[in-house]
Amino acid sequence: MTRPPAPSPSTTAPTSDGTVPDAVRWRILAVLLTAIFMTLIGVSIVNVALPSIQLALDASRSDIQWVLSGYALTFGVVLVAAGRAGDIMGRGGLFLAGAGVFTASSVAAGLAPDADWLNAARLVQGIGSGLLNPQGIGMIQQYFRGAERGRAFGYFGTAVGFSVAIGPVLGGFLIELGGLDLGWRLTFLVNVPIGIATIILGLLWFPKPLIRSIGARGAGRAGQLLRALDPVGSVLLGLAVLAVLLPFVEARETPLTWLLLPACALLFYLWVRWERRYARRGGSPMVDLEIFSTASFTNGIIIMALYFLGMTSIWVLVALYVQEGAGKTALEAGLFGIPAALLSAYAADWAGRRVHRYGRKLVIGGLVLALVGLAASVAVVLLYEQGRLSIWWLLLSLSFIGLAQGSVISPNQALTLEDVPLNYAGSSGAIMQTGQRIGTSVGIAMITAAVFATLTTASWSVAVSVGFGVISLVVMVALGVAVKDLGDRGRRNRGRLVD
């Protein structure tokens, strides 16, 4: 078979409207998906490895919660500033920098001698993910248009599904292979070859220059770049996100952190005032606040935040329940998510190809499937406790969750960002991901707290059922917002016809 010619500078350079040749943008997408695959494998493996980490490092419950939530904490804090930096400086270079940070911190996590070291490495991993993820979404916005953008987000969702499927099984296999002390370390070190491949492919295939020049040379350029990055706005928003996330991560050990929530409200207020003032003075704010007047953008962010607030905790609860409540091994625990993840990958690709035809109806259908899967899973868990059903029936009930994930996440990304100006693609995508991170951290803290509180007076089956019930309530709220957005779109389209 004839090998395709290597891309030359002339064939990879963007045209004046920011587009690149067809073959080049699909190569770019391949690099983006490789990195997404790496970061999500890192997340899904950790869910399975938590019991082994706790035993091997003699970690407390707070330490284990930080392994999960600390990553989301730094991820959420840097997202929007990193997205805006990519919009200004060039997304390709910051994407590769993030991949490098993530890969290096994976090595540090794999070699961690104690829980404090591990959690420090996880915090740095979150920074790496926070650097690369908004660039990935921004580059899809930049290089793909129309129906192709939906397809690209569909492939994005397929990569998510496969990584979620492979991660727990790979984690369980590595834990079985390496034993108590080495196995969990391999679950972090497996990121290293994927990260190296991402960096090499990005250097080969990303359009050049990876970092754009800003303004005049010397001190003038540095000053112009600093003004464009809006450092005051970046710091205010980063502190506000930290103030809202930290109480949900650390409140169990330090209840006084709840006092940060009023500070969070004040910081968000100061950030909005600053952004408006900065724009009036002719500056380039890190976030164009006018985008929040776009109903599709605001509704989409709320849907995504609520979805992640509830649904992210499902796989944490399943991993804990089937090991500690049902006595399964880490490898067996990983198997429970395979059908769901594979169906998620299929549904994401299917929905990505049809999102421009069906729009928000796909998201509504996905949320309904999530409620069906949650109800069925509660039934399986309670019948298992009574000895009337095998725990392996969760493979079927959780499959509805997989279909929901593929039908919600990728279509919602495409629909949320479709009306966003390209010069704010990175920061706008980062706002959506910040909502996801806040939802994830709040949801994991809130739902696992409800489960552990129930465990003090009831069985694992009852506790997990309570957790699934709380998740269902959150999904119902997200469903209400999705139905509202569908109505808003219908009224907007009728208004256009009248005009």
Disulfide bonds with the S-S distance in Angstrom:
none
